[in-house]
Amino acid sequence: MTPTAVAEAPKGTEKTALITGSEAIAVACKLADVDVITGYPIRPYDTVIQYIAQLISNGEMDCEYVVAEGEHSQFEIVKHASTVGARVFCGSSGVGWMYAFECLTVTPALRVPMVVMVGNRALDDPGAFGVEHNDALAVRDLGWQLVWVDNAQEALDTALIAYRVAEDRRIFLPCAISCDGAFLTHSQALVKIPAQEKVNAFLPRYDRGDLLLHPDNPITVAPQANEDWLMEIRRQTAAAMDRSMGVIREAYKDYERIIGRGYGNPFFEEYMTDDADVVLVGMGTLSTPCKVAIRKMRQEGKKVGLVRVRWFRPFAAEELAQCLSRFKAVGVIDRDFSLGSPYSSGVLATEVRAALYASAKRPPLVGFICGLGGREVLVPDVEKITGIVYDAAAGKPQPLTHWIGVRE
Amino acid sequence: MATIDYPLPKLEPFKGQKKIPLEEFFTSGHRTCQGCESALVMKMMAKAAGPRSIILGSTGCMYVANTTYYSTSWVIPWMHTQLGSSGSAALGTAMGLKALMRKGKMKKEPINVIAFCGDGGGADMGLAAISATLTHPDYNLLILMYDNESYANTDIQLSGSTPYGANTTFSPPGTVKRILHHRWKKNMAGMLAAGHPECKYIATVDMSYGLQAMNCVRKALSIGGPTFIHSLDPCPKGWDYDPMISHELGELAVTTGVWPLYEIENGVLKLYGKTKEIAEGRYKRLPVRDYLLRQGRFAHFIEEDFDYFQNKIDQMWQKWLIPGVIPFRREIDQ
């Protein structure tokens, strides 16, 4: 569905509430009038389902809701509900997300605009509860739109934007909103909750159109195709992902106009980059220690900035490359790993390096792996990282990937 | 308490062969083998359900052979679901319809939701999802398992539903081990009935008795809540026999007592057809040898194998608490 052009934003009062990142997404589901929701317990994402279950039992939210017998079913149930025209929500964390992996592969291929929350968690073994980004990143090649948020307000706003983008007829691809386990899922903050009328004006009804599975529209969905047609089908999905950047931009613009809260560039946030010599790049709640450390280092005369990547898929390669080519060196901080990858980097570092390759001006890039399994990234860690990035700017030879905050 | 607040279809049983409508909803375009009984199950199932239906098909023969891109055989809406997802597909579809109808986003009307799976997708991989779905009383749906007793689409590999001793590509008889597959076939319908006391309808069918099978489908769709049907489908490719005798084998499965036909409706077991006659002593079971000898997959059987098989079937009829349904006995009856 093409976005509705509303001449004047409807009136309605915003409320403020002290809620966690998970609760913020639950509130977004209520505002979006989601029709079908499935849950299955795994920490830390499960808190979102706890809040939703309470909203349902209190009569504040009207949807069909079941607790599945595993993540595979959890994701399959909402996938099928979406094909008959229902707006859906579910989510998972860590190995739970991996248990649903088969369903995660078919969902974008079926052009199902599922919106989910990933409460980022380390993969087993050992069974750590804390944040790592490898869970959500595992689907990066499959047609999922992936976005990382770093605070509860952004979680709520992004969830509403995710429905608008995913359910746009030009896209019809699923979207996963990543929230760092504990640091965001369980941390409370003051969140402004938009008025229902404004959300209604921003978010049109999900209309599956001629893809609706219904006796009045007797289509066959996902028949078996081989080399005779598969490439054309894949190409269509790829084209949808290519259109996604433009639709995301539109949605943020409309969100600002109707709801009244803007995010500037939707794809990445720049912090103190205007005059920066070197910048750090990262995703999620890493931004907090980075920003604190940057303010401290600025007082010491070091011109450091931060580029926080929000949308990992689609990846704003050209724009990001253009931004990063301004600096003398770039340090990419990964809360994930990609064993055996080029230069044994993290996933984000590899992507940023690839994005920069086509750029005429390529600053030195150093990768950092830290904060795995929920280990806290501290201000001194960020200072250490920045020191290495400065060394890179000065042309000092050194490894391209560093593990930070790890016992040797 | 369960609430089904969208309407149920009124599907009266067909009173006889001649009352079955001519209109087909599973038609040309498929590439199933000659003599494929599962294709007949699809055809009869669709006919019994009628046009206001949505069919979900999990991976297997009835996916790969029926829905080649650009030549679907389905006249009614059909969608693929993953191998182990028949339960979740039916549940999700029914949840979506119910939510939209209840919230006024879709016209309220009875829409049949049927998910089918093979024995691999149902009795093996999808068992947990089917079990979970049968515990959700709020959603009206049918899961139909077409059991051709192997992973027949992928080259005839054994499943949890393959009979004892059968030659499959994963259990070929060899020079040292004549029998590589020595597990007994899962008692799927009985297990689901015993394990899901709130489920209103579970039945076994055999398309050699088509009218009864179609009426089971109609009852399953109109009784309310989640339901399950287990169909035994002779498979010329997997069982290794002349496609001409598919129906005959289907009958032999029942008349030898290997495949009991029954319905469990609102907690009441009712045997039907020849099975009922066997149980009431009005029909003498034929030797299982008559059934096994017609199939190449048992060609390596020697006397002791036939005896073993016959003995197990005799036990099912003589020792089970409920013959053909509940396999254990009570201590007090020993």
Interface residues (C-beta under 8 A of the other chain):
Chain A: D33 D35 V36 D62 C63 E64 V66 A68 E69 G70 H72 S73 E76 I77 V78 K79 H80 A81 S82 T83 V84 G85 A86 V88 E102 C103 V106 R205 L213 H214 P215 N217 P218 I219 T220 V221 A222 P223 Q224 A225 D228 W229
Chain B: P51 R52 S53 I54 L56 Y63 V64 T67 T68 Y69 Y70 T72 W74 V75 I76 P77 W78 M79 H80 T81 Q82 G84 S85 G87 S88 A89 A90 L91 G92 T93 M95 G96 L97 K98 A99 L100 R102 K103 K105 M106 I111 A128 A129 S131 A132 H136 D138
